[in-house]
Every structure is written in structure tokens, then in C-alpha cells.
Amino acid sequence: MWKLIFDASTSRGMRCNDPNGPRGGEFERELNSLFCGWANIYPTRYMWDDIAQTLVLWPGWEAEEAEKDALAEAQRKEKAIRDKYAAMLLGIAKPYGPEERETWKTQEEEALQFIADNSAPCVMIRAMAASRGITIELMVEKIMENAVLFRAASGQILGLQQKDLDQLQR
């Protein structure tokens, strides 16, 4: 019969009967390093065997460690995938400064307002068109074209990211 890893009645100097486990001083140091006030707390990979009156290697420890390693590796791969596609998304916006990118939503909103009603104020894009020496209609056309292109490129990148993440989960 097996006990849990904790046994308050044990003392130092126990030995491990696992042929691959630590022996003597190393095992005692490991136990002593985990001494908690009034009781020994065994390393999680060991269990107390009542019959043999000794610590033995817990049979599920290696599988549990392998599972933890696999989870850590999957998390590392997921982060690498997300970092890769984040860099790609940043790459399509990089030619534009953050200040300019902050105006994109307003530009598109005003362009849509102008399309719905060409007498709408559209202060920003009218000023942009006047400064460039082009018509407001041409400015609206350029804004809407860029908005569509950006959404399409972003959508493609995000789709590829999701595909890679889906494959990772298989």
C-alpha cells in the first residue's frame, strides 16, 4: 500500500530502493533541503512504500514531467507563432508613423460619411485633400482603397497565424 508523499513519522537517512534514483548523501541532502519545520516533505517524485519501509520512485513521475515539458514546448511554439505574425502585421503598418496610424479610423469614418452625404463636414480629410491639392472625392477614394488593402492584408496574416496555431493543437 502507498502513502501520500508526506509522512510526519520519518527521519533522516532513508534510502531509495529505485536503482536509478539518488543514493546516500545526495538523497539525504534533497530530503533535508525540503525539511519543513516538524516533518520531512519528500521530493514529489518519491512515495513511501509501507511494505518495504522506504521511499520509492513514484511510477507516474516521468510521465508527469514529460507532460509538463510538452506543455512548455507547446507554449513556446505558440509564442513563436504569435511573434512571427505580429512582426508581419507590424511590417505592413511600419511605413506609417504611429501618429498617422492613429488617424486612420477617423479618415475612414469621414470618408464613409462623405460617401453617404457629400455635404458632411469631414474636417480632417477635407484639410488633407486641400493640403495635397486634390479633390475630396479623390482623397476619399485613396482612403477607402488603403483601408480595404490594409484589412485584406491583415486578414490574410491573421488567417495564416490561426492556421499555424490550429496545426500546433493537433
N, CA, C and O of each residue as an XYZ file, in Angstrom:
680
protein
N       0.846     -1.174      0.000
C       0.000      0.000      0.000
C       0.892      1.238      0.000
O       1.961      1.256      0.611
N       0.427      2.273     -0.701
C       1.196      3.515     -0.826
C       0.591      4.596      0.036
O      -0.630      4.704      0.156
N       1.450      5.392      0.635
C       1.007      6.593      1.335
C       1.225      7.778      0.429
O       1.890      7.671     -0.601
N       0.679      8.884      0.803
C       0.980     10.102      0.078
C       2.443     10.441      0.301
O       3.122      9.794      1.097
N       2.916     11.431     -0.386
C       4.322     11.807     -0.335
C       4.720     12.311      1.046
O       5.908     12.302      1.370
N       3.794     12.740      1.855
C       4.076     13.313      3.159
C       3.945     12.257      4.247
O       2.921     11.577      4.312
N       4.947     12.100      5.099
C       4.899     11.172      6.223
C       5.637     11.828      7.386
O       6.864     11.920      7.362
N       4.917     12.278      8.388
C       5.500     13.031      9.501
C       6.349     12.164     10.422
O       7.105     12.703     11.231
N       6.251     10.852     10.329
C       6.973      9.993     11.264
C       8.371      9.624     10.783
O       9.110      8.983     11.530
N       8.757      9.988      9.604
C      10.048      9.561      9.068
C      11.186     10.405      9.622
O      10.983     11.515     10.116
N      12.372      9.854      9.527
C      13.554     10.594      9.967
C      14.585     10.569      8.860
O      14.372      9.960      7.811
N      15.723     11.244      9.100
C      16.769     11.309      8.083
C      17.402      9.942      7.853
O      17.225      9.009      8.638
N      18.147      9.853      6.749
C      18.903      8.641      6.473
C      18.105      7.588      5.731
O      18.585      6.463      5.592
N      16.911      7.894      5.248
C      16.148      6.910      4.499
C      16.854      6.650      3.180
O      17.588      7.500      2.676
N      16.629      5.491      2.641
C      17.265      5.177      1.379
C      16.198      4.945      0.327
O      15.056      4.608      0.640
N      16.579      5.126     -0.897
C      15.665      4.937     -2.010
C      16.002      3.603     -2.661
O      17.165      3.344     -2.970
N      15.011      2.759     -2.871
C      15.302      1.466     -3.486
C      15.126      1.505     -5.000
O      15.085      0.455     -5.641
N      15.022      2.690     -5.575
C      14.963      2.814     -7.025
C      16.384      2.737     -7.567
O      17.221      3.546     -7.166
N      16.699      1.786     -8.474
C      18.078      1.635     -8.945
C      18.597      2.865     -9.687
O      19.807      3.089     -9.738
N      17.714      3.648    -10.252
C      18.151      4.844    -10.965
C      18.084      6.098    -10.099
O      18.474      7.178    -10.544
N      17.605      5.968     -8.896
C      17.407      7.137     -8.035
C      18.676      7.555     -7.320
O      19.699      6.879     -7.420
N      18.617      8.671     -6.596
C      19.778      9.156     -5.863
C      20.114      8.229     -4.695
O      19.243      7.524     -4.185
N      21.342      8.234     -4.286
C      21.793      7.373     -3.187
C      22.442      8.200     -2.090
O      22.976      9.280     -2.343
N      22.392      7.695     -0.903
C      23.154      8.226      0.225
C      23.020      9.713      0.429
O      21.914     10.241      0.548
N      24.168     10.394      0.468
C      24.239     11.794      0.820
C      23.400     12.693     -0.076
O      22.759     13.627      0.407
N      23.399     12.418     -1.379
C      22.631     13.256     -2.290
C      21.146     13.194     -1.954
O      20.461     14.217     -1.936
N      20.656     11.987     -1.687
C      19.251     11.810     -1.352
C      18.943     12.468     -0.004
O      17.914     13.126      0.151
N      19.841     12.287      0.969
C      19.641     12.880      2.286
C      19.632     14.403      2.183
O      18.821     15.069      2.826
N      20.548     14.957      1.361
C      20.569     16.415      1.175
C      19.258     16.894      0.544
O      18.725     17.938      0.918
N      18.748     16.121     -0.412
C      17.493     16.501     -1.051
C      16.358     16.490     -0.040
O      15.528     17.400     -0.015
N      16.325     15.451      0.798
C      15.301     15.395      1.839
C      15.468     16.536      2.833
O      14.497     17.205      3.188
N      16.706     16.758      3.284
C      16.949     17.809      4.270
C      16.621     19.185      3.712
O      16.146     20.052      4.445
N      16.870     19.397      2.411
C      16.570     20.695      1.822
C      15.069     20.945      1.800
O      14.628     22.091      1.715
N      14.284     19.876      1.877
C      12.841     20.013      1.861
C      12.228     19.861      3.253
O      11.005     19.805      3.388
N      13.075     19.792      4.294
C      12.568     19.656      5.656
C      11.696     20.857      5.986
O      12.106     21.999      5.777
N      10.523     20.615      6.489
C       9.570     21.691      6.735
C       9.159     21.672      8.199
O       8.204     20.987      8.566
N       9.865     22.414      9.036
C       9.503     22.540     10.446
C       9.585     21.226     11.198
O      10.667     20.837     11.638
N       8.496     20.554     11.350
C       8.433     19.365     12.193
C       8.325     18.075     11.407
O       8.188     17.012     12.012
N       8.382     18.121     10.080
C       8.215     16.894      9.304
C       9.044     16.949      8.035
O       9.324     18.029      7.514
N       9.435     15.782      7.536
C      10.095     15.705      6.242
C       9.036     15.751      5.140
O       7.990     15.109      5.230
N       9.335     16.514      4.117
C       8.485     16.513      2.929
C       9.336     15.952      1.812
O      10.385     16.506      1.481
N       8.889     14.860      1.235
C       9.676     14.178      0.220
C       9.585     14.888     -1.126
O       8.574     15.520     -1.432
N      10.634     14.785     -1.924
C      10.539     15.295     -3.291
C       9.364     14.634     -3.999
O       9.080     13.462     -3.754
N       8.690     15.349     -4.855
C       7.439     14.852     -5.435
C       7.606     13.596     -6.262
O       6.618     12.918     -6.545
N       8.819     13.266     -6.657
C       8.965     12.057     -7.466
C       9.090     10.782     -6.625
O       9.247      9.694     -7.178
N       9.020     10.908     -5.294
C       9.127      9.742     -4.416
C       7.847      9.516     -3.632
O       7.089     10.446     -3.358
N       7.624      8.237     -3.274
C       6.480      7.846     -2.456
C       6.981      6.917     -1.353
O       8.027      6.283     -1.494
N       6.251      6.843     -0.289
C       6.588      5.943      0.808
C       5.927      4.600      0.568
O       4.718      4.522      0.351
N       6.722      3.551      0.607
C       6.219      2.188      0.451
C       6.144      1.576      1.835
O       7.177      1.310      2.449
N       4.912      1.343      2.347
C       4.725      0.783      3.691
C       5.325     -0.607      3.824
O       5.836     -0.956      4.888
N       5.274     -1.399      2.776
C       5.772     -2.767      2.845
C       7.291     -2.772      2.960
O       7.850     -3.424      3.842
N       7.954     -2.047      2.070
C       9.421     -2.024      2.069
C       9.975     -1.056      3.104
O      11.173     -1.073      3.385
N       9.119     -0.212      3.673
C       9.537      0.792      4.648
C      10.669      1.679      4.105
O      11.682      1.909      4.765
N      10.454      2.156      2.896
C      11.442      3.021      2.255
C      10.744      3.899      1.227
O       9.571      3.700      0.913
N      11.471      4.855      0.718
C      10.954      5.689     -0.361
C      11.241      5.005     -1.687
O      12.305      4.416     -1.877
N      10.290      5.089     -2.594
C      10.475      4.550     -3.942
C      10.072      5.627     -4.947
O       9.323      6.553     -4.637
N      10.581      5.473     -6.126
C      10.241      6.414     -7.185
C       8.763      6.280     -7.530
O       8.278      5.172     -7.764
N       8.045      7.396     -7.564
C       6.637      7.382     -7.912
C       6.506      6.994     -9.378
O       7.142      7.618    -10.228
N       5.698      5.979     -9.704
C       5.632      5.462    -11.065
C       5.172      6.488    -12.110
O       5.584      6.402    -13.266
N       4.343      7.437    -11.736
C       3.833      8.392    -12.709
C       4.678      9.638    -12.883
O       4.332     10.514    -13.676
N       5.794      9.733    -12.147
C       6.586     10.964    -12.157
C       7.139     11.294    -13.533
O       7.028     12.434    -13.983
N       7.731     10.319    -14.207
C       8.342     10.588    -15.511
C       7.292     11.023    -16.528
O       7.542     11.922    -17.332
N       6.125     10.394    -16.499
C       5.057     10.772    -17.427
C       4.574     12.190    -17.129
O       4.308     12.965    -18.048
N       4.462     12.522    -15.856
C       4.028     13.869    -15.467
C       5.057     14.914    -15.900
O       4.690     15.980    -16.394
N       6.325     14.613    -15.717
C       7.389     15.535    -16.138
C       7.387     15.699    -17.660
O       7.567     16.805    -18.168
N       7.182     14.596    -18.383
C       7.129     14.659    -19.845
C       5.940     15.507    -20.292
O       6.042     16.261    -21.260
N       4.817     15.384    -19.591
C       3.633     16.178    -19.914
C       3.895     17.666    -19.670
O       3.496     18.510    -20.473
N       4.566     17.982    -18.559
C       4.922     19.380    -18.270
C       5.859     19.925    -19.342
O       5.697     21.058    -19.796
N       6.840     19.119    -19.746
C       7.784     19.546    -20.786
C       7.062     19.777    -22.112
O       7.349     20.744    -22.818
N       6.125     18.891    -22.450
C       5.375     19.029    -23.702
C       4.515     20.292    -23.677
O       4.402     20.986    -24.687
N       3.916     20.585    -22.540
C       3.106     21.791    -22.412
C       3.975     23.041    -22.558
O       3.591     23.991    -23.240
N       5.141     23.039    -21.917
C       6.061     24.178    -22.024
C       6.524     24.365    -23.467
O       6.636     25.496    -23.940
N       6.791     23.276    -24.160
C       7.223     23.345    -25.561
C       6.095     23.894    -26.440
O       6.343     24.711    -27.327
N       4.862     23.449    -26.198
C       3.718     23.940    -26.970
C       3.515     25.435    -26.731
O       3.199     26.174    -27.664
N       3.694     25.882    -25.490
C       3.563     27.303    -25.184
C       4.669     28.111    -25.866
O       4.426     29.221    -26.341
N       5.865     27.562    -25.915
C       6.981     28.237    -26.584
C       6.687     28.356    -28.085
O       6.908     29.407    -28.688
N       6.187     27.270    -28.677
C       5.867     27.288    -30.105
C       4.738     28.278    -30.402
O       4.791     29.002    -31.397
N       3.718     28.311    -29.543
C       2.608     29.245    -29.748
C       3.107     30.692    -29.686
O       2.708     31.524    -30.501
N       3.965     30.983    -28.734
C       4.525     32.339    -28.633
C       5.343     32.679    -29.870
O       5.271     33.802    -30.368
N       6.119     31.724    -30.373
C       6.926     31.960    -31.574
C       6.017     32.255    -32.777
O       6.316     33.139    -33.580
N       4.914     31.517    -32.897
C       3.966     31.749    -33.998
C       3.360     33.140    -33.874
O       3.314     33.896    -34.844
N       2.895     33.471    -32.672
C       2.272     34.786    -32.477
C       3.271     35.916    -32.725
O       2.917     36.935    -33.318
N       4.510     35.744    -32.276
C       5.546     36.762    -32.501
C       5.826     36.937    -33.993
O       5.999     38.057    -34.472
N       5.870     35.818    -34.724
C       6.139     35.871    -36.163
C       5.080     36.698    -36.890
O       5.406     37.573    -37.692
N       3.820     36.414    -36.605
C       2.749     37.110    -37.315
C       2.538     38.528    -36.789
O       2.086     39.397    -37.534
N       2.855     38.773    -35.530
C       2.802     40.143    -35.015
C       3.820     41.010    -35.761
O       3.544     42.165    -36.084
N       4.989     40.445    -36.029
C       6.017     41.175    -36.789
C       5.540     41.445    -38.212
O       5.823     42.504    -38.772
N       4.820     40.496    -38.796
C       4.291     40.698    -40.149
C       3.229     41.800    -40.162
O       3.210     42.642    -41.060
N       2.346     41.789    -39.157
C       1.335     42.841    -39.067
C       1.985     44.202    -38.880
O       1.578     45.193    -39.488
N       2.985     44.231    -38.043
C       3.709     45.484    -37.828
C       4.402     45.927    -39.114
O       4.508     47.121    -39.394
N       4.871     44.957    -39.889
C       5.563     45.259    -41.140
C       4.695     45.985    -42.155
O       5.185     46.849    -42.882
N       3.405     45.643    -42.212
C       2.554     46.326    -43.195
C       2.175     47.727    -42.722
O       1.806     48.574    -43.535
N       2.260     47.975    -41.436
C       1.929     49.306    -40.914
C       3.182     50.147    -40.668
O       3.093     51.354    -40.442
N       4.346     49.501    -40.713
C       5.596     50.176    -40.340
C       5.928     51.412    -41.174
O       6.474     52.367    -40.623
N       5.629     51.443    -42.463
C       5.971     52.645    -43.230
C       5.291     53.911    -42.704
O       5.716     55.024    -43.013
N       4.237     53.735    -41.911
C       3.481     54.864    -41.387
C       3.809     55.031    -39.902
O       3.893     54.047    -39.167
N       3.990     56.243    -39.476
C       4.270     56.509    -38.065
C       3.048     56.275    -37.199
O       1.924     56.271    -37.701
N       3.252     56.078    -35.901
C       2.114     55.831    -35.008
C       1.118     56.997    -34.990
O      -0.088     56.793    -34.846
N       1.628     58.197    -35.134
C       0.734     59.361    -35.132
C      -0.211     59.306    -36.331
O      -1.406     59.574    -36.202
N       0.331     58.958    -37.492
C      -0.502     58.857    -38.687
C      -1.483     57.694    -38.571
O      -2.649     57.820    -38.944
N      -1.001     56.550    -38.045
C      -1.884     55.384    -37.901
C      -3.055     55.687    -36.971
O      -4.144     55.139    -37.143
N      -2.836     56.557    -35.991
C      -3.923     56.911    -35.072
C      -5.052     57.649    -35.778
O      -6.172     57.693    -35.270
N      -4.774     58.231    -36.944
C      -5.815     58.970    -37.676
C      -6.574     58.088    -38.662
O      -7.573     58.535    -39.225
N      -6.139     56.868    -38.885
C      -6.756     56.014    -39.903
C      -8.254     55.821    -39.671
O      -9.057     55.910    -40.600
N      -8.609     55.558    -38.431
C     -10.027     55.309    -38.139
C     -10.848     56.562    -38.463
O     -11.913     56.474    -39.075
N     -10.350     57.715    -38.050
C     -11.055     58.966    -38.331
C     -11.138     59.218    -39.828
O     -12.182     59.633    -40.330
N     -10.050     58.974    -40.542
C     -10.058     59.159    -42.000
C     -11.129     58.286    -42.653
O     -11.904     58.743    -43.493
N     -11.151     57.004    -42.238
C     -12.132     56.098    -42.840
C     -13.559     56.494    -42.464
O     -14.452     56.450    -43.310
N     -13.784     56.879    -41.210
C     -15.122     57.301    -40.787
C     -15.580     58.516    -41.593
O     -16.720     58.570    -42.056
N     -14.674     59.498    -41.757
C     -15.042     60.691    -42.518
C     -15.268     60.354    -43.998
O     -16.165     60.910    -44.632
N     -14.457     59.448    -44.543
C     -14.653     59.045    -45.939
C     -16.016     58.376    -46.107
O     -16.711     58.634    -47.090
N     -16.401     57.533    -45.173
C     -17.727     56.885    -45.229
C     -18.843     57.921    -45.078
O     -19.878     57.818    -45.737
N     -18.638     58.914    -44.215
C     -19.629     59.989    -44.074
C     -19.774     60.756    -45.398
O     -20.884     61.094    -45.810
N     -18.653     61.020    -46.046
C     -18.685     61.748    -47.305
C     -19.402     60.938    -48.388
O     -20.171     61.482    -49.180
N     -19.137     59.631    -48.408
C     -19.806     58.760    -49.386
C     -21.319     58.794    -49.158
O     -22.095     58.827    -50.113
N     -21.732     58.787    -47.889
C     -23.163     58.812    -47.560
C     -23.772     60.187    -47.839
O     -24.920     60.291    -48.270
N     -22.990     61.238    -47.590
C     -23.506     62.603    -47.765
C     -22.329     63.518    -48.098
O     -21.543     63.866    -47.216
N     -22.207     63.903    -49.354
C     -21.028     64.682    -49.751
C     -21.014     66.107    -49.182
O     -20.077     66.865    -49.430
N     -22.055     66.469    -48.419
C     -22.037     67.772    -47.750
C     -21.623     67.644    -46.275
O     -21.620     68.637    -45.547
N     -21.272     66.419    -45.831
C     -20.830     66.207    -44.445
C     -19.550     67.009    -44.202
O     -18.754     67.199    -45.121
N     -19.348     67.482    -42.964
C     -18.200     68.343    -42.683
C     -16.846     67.696    -43.008
O     -16.026     68.332    -43.670
N     -16.588     66.493    -42.579
C     -15.350     65.752    -42.876
C     -14.111     66.653    -42.793
O     -13.353     66.789    -43.753
N     -13.934     67.249    -41.641
C     -12.912     68.264    -41.439
C     -11.504     67.750    -41.760
O     -10.748     68.418    -42.465
N     -11.158     66.598    -41.260
C      -9.801     66.083    -41.448
C      -9.502     65.812    -42.915
O      -8.510     66.303    -43.452
N     -10.355     65.035    -43.557
C      -9.998     64.644    -44.929
C     -10.151     65.807    -45.911
O      -9.477     65.832    -46.941
N     -11.025     66.767    -45.610
C     -11.089     67.967    -46.461
C      -9.780     68.756    -46.341
O      -9.256     69.258    -47.335
N      -9.265     68.859    -45.128
C      -7.999     69.568    -44.917
C      -6.854     68.823    -45.596
O      -5.975     69.446    -46.191
N      -6.861     67.498    -45.512
C      -5.818     66.700    -46.162
C      -5.863     66.885    -47.681
O      -4.827     67.070    -48.319
N      -7.057     66.835    -48.249
C      -7.211     66.986    -49.701
C      -6.758     68.377    -50.146
O      -6.062     68.517    -51.151
N      -7.153     69.392    -49.401
C      -6.773     70.763    -49.747
C      -5.258     70.941    -49.680
O      -4.665     71.577    -50.552
N      -4.630     70.376    -48.641
C      -3.171     70.487    -48.496
C      -2.434     69.778    -49.627
O      -1.365     70.220    -50.049
N      -2.999     68.685    -50.114
C      -2.371     67.928    -51.202
C      -2.703     68.504    -52.575
O      -2.040     68.193    -53.565
N      -3.714     69.329    -52.625
C      -4.128     69.891    -53.901
C      -4.921     68.917    -54.745
O      -4.861     68.961    -55.973
N      -5.668     68.034    -54.091
C      -6.514     67.078    -54.811
C      -7.954     67.267    -54.371
O      -8.225     67.941    -53.377
N      -8.871     66.675    -55.109
C     -10.287     66.798    -54.751
C     -10.601     65.904    -53.551
O      -9.908     64.926    -53.269
N     -11.656     66.276    -52.875
C     -12.109     65.459    -51.738
C     -12.534     64.075    -52.226
O     -12.343     63.083    -51.523
N     -13.102     64.004    -53.411
C     -13.525     62.713    -53.970
C     -12.326     61.783    -54.170
O     -12.395     60.595    -53.857
N     -11.223     62.337    -54.698
C     -10.013     61.532    -54.881
C      -9.428     61.118    -53.529
O      -8.942     60.000    -53.364
N      -9.485     62.038    -52.572
C      -8.989     61.721    -51.230
C      -9.799     60.567    -50.628
O      -9.224     59.639    -50.060
N     -11.103     60.621    -50.748
C     -11.975     59.559    -50.237
C     -11.644     58.236    -50.923
O     -11.571     57.194    -50.271
N     -11.447     58.281    -52.220
C     -11.105     57.069    -52.973
C      -9.799     56.457    -52.461
O      -9.720     55.245    -52.259
N      -8.792     57.276    -52.255
C      -7.492     56.785    -51.762
C      -7.624     56.191    -50.351
O      -7.068     55.132    -50.058
N      -8.361     56.883    -49.495
C      -8.544     56.402    -48.113
C      -9.244     55.050    -48.112
O      -8.810     54.125    -47.425
N     -10.332     54.932    -48.881
C     -11.087     53.675    -48.893
C     -10.274     52.544    -49.508
O     -10.357     51.403    -49.054
N      -9.497     52.847    -50.528
C      -8.636     51.826    -51.141
C      -7.604     51.318    -50.133
O      -7.395     50.112    -49.995
N      -6.965     52.258    -49.432
C      -5.966     51.853    -48.427
C      -6.597     51.065    -47.288
O      -6.006     50.101    -46.802
N      -7.789     51.463    -46.858
C      -8.467     50.750    -45.772
C      -8.770     49.310    -46.175
O      -8.567     48.379    -45.396
N      -9.259     49.141    -47.405
C      -9.573     47.789    -47.898
C      -8.296     46.957    -48.019
O      -8.271     45.797    -47.609
N      -7.245     47.538    -48.576
C      -5.978     46.813    -48.721
C      -5.406     46.410    -47.363
O      -4.918     45.291    -47.201
N      -5.464     47.317    -46.390
C      -4.931     47.015    -45.059
C      -5.731     45.900    -44.397
O      -5.157     44.988    -43.804
N      -7.053     45.974    -44.498
C      -7.877     44.909    -43.894
C      -7.628     43.570    -44.574
O      -7.575     42.538    -43.906
N      -7.476     43.576    -45.883
C      -7.221     42.315    -46.604
C      -5.876     41.718    -46.206
O      -5.777     40.518    -45.953
N      -4.839     42.557    -46.150
C      -3.515     42.055    -45.763
C      -3.518     41.575    -44.316
O      -2.951     40.527    -44.005
N      -4.153     42.335    -43.437
C      -4.238     41.932    -42.027
C      -5.004     40.622    -41.887
O      -4.608     39.732    -41.134
N      -6.103     40.519    -42.623
C      -6.900     39.290    -42.571
C      -6.119     38.083    -43.046
O      -6.230     37.004    -42.464
N      -5.329     38.253    -44.098
C      -4.529     37.144    -44.609
C      -3.489     36.725    -43.573
O      -3.298     35.534    -43.327
N      -2.831     37.686    -42.980
C      -1.808     37.373    -41.963
C      -2.445     36.684    -40.760
O      -1.923     35.683    -40.270
N      -3.561     37.213    -40.287
C      -4.231     36.591    -39.133
C      -4.736     35.190    -39.473
O      -4.695     34.295    -38.629
N      -5.208     34.998    -40.692
C      -5.642     33.664    -41.116
C      -4.496     32.671    -41.114
O      -4.659     31.533    -40.674
N      -3.333     33.096    -41.604
C      -2.153     32.219    -41.586
C      -1.728     31.903    -40.154
O      -1.341     30.776    -39.847
N      -1.802     32.908    -39.283
C      -1.468     32.677    -37.876
C      -2.408     31.648    -37.268
O      -1.961     30.718    -36.597
N      -3.694     31.807    -37.495
C      -4.671     30.866    -36.945
C      -4.477     29.466    -37.512
O      -4.659     28.479    -36.800
N      -4.111     29.373    -38.783
C      -3.838     28.065    -39.394
C      -2.660     27.398    -38.669
O      -2.732     26.221    -38.314
N      -1.581     28.152    -38.452
C      -0.413     27.591    -37.745
C      -0.776     27.189    -36.312
O      -0.326     26.151    -35.827
N      -1.578     27.997    -35.644
C      -1.988     27.663    -34.273
C      -2.886     26.417    -34.271
O      -2.787     25.582    -33.371
N      -3.758     26.295    -35.275
C      -4.597     25.093    -35.383
C      -3.746     23.844    -35.570
O      -4.005     22.813    -34.949
N      -2.727     23.936    -36.426
C      -1.839     22.789    -36.661
C      -1.062     22.434    -35.407
O      -0.780     21.261    -35.159
N      -0.717     23.432    -34.620
C       0.014     23.191    -33.378
C      -0.832     22.401    -32.385
O      -0.303     21.584    -31.631
N      -2.126     22.636    -32.382
C      -3.007     21.961    -31.432
C      -3.373     20.547    -31.834
O      -4.021     19.831    -31.070
N      -2.963     20.134    -33.033
C      -3.263     18.755    -33.468
C      -2.263     17.785    -32.950
O      -2.366     16.589    -33.220
